[in-house]
């Protein structure tokens, strides 16, 4: 658990400001009322999913809520190019993580004489 917390903290330190900027200014120009609406809808969605036993990513849910808030103003308020890059990152995360894990496993297996 300590290693997981340390990894999450290091990841936040490395990219946290960039993520906050992307969520707050690059998807839409987020005002306090929009942030409140997005956070509230994300919280309801996450709580409902948890109640049903469905695994969801809080980051994905909040990103979608921010896009929804922007689209509710007007569809063109959302910078869809930014959201497309985010979606590609989501799609690529699982296979890239699997490949990296496989590589590290293979290195350790060879290094430890397996």
Phi, psi and omega in degrees: 000324179295317179298320179295315179297319179295318179296318179294320178296318179295320178296320178293319178296321183287321187230006185300314182296319179297318179294316179299317178298315180299312182293322187271338184225336187268330176284306172215166172280099187279119174262164181306319180294324178291318177299319178298314180297317180294315180296319181294314180293324177295318179297316179297317180297315181294318178296318178296316179296319178296318179299323180275356180078023181265131178282128176225153175269125180298324179295317179295318181295315181293321176300315178297322178295320178296318177297320179296320178297316179295317181292334179289333175290301173193145186301326182282354178289335180276133176275093189292336175295319177294316181294328177294319177296321177297315180299318177297321177298320178296316182294321184278343185302312184294308181294324179293317177299319178297318180294318178295316179298317178299316180298315179294321178299316180297316178299313179296320179300315179289320182293327182266010173076032182286000000 
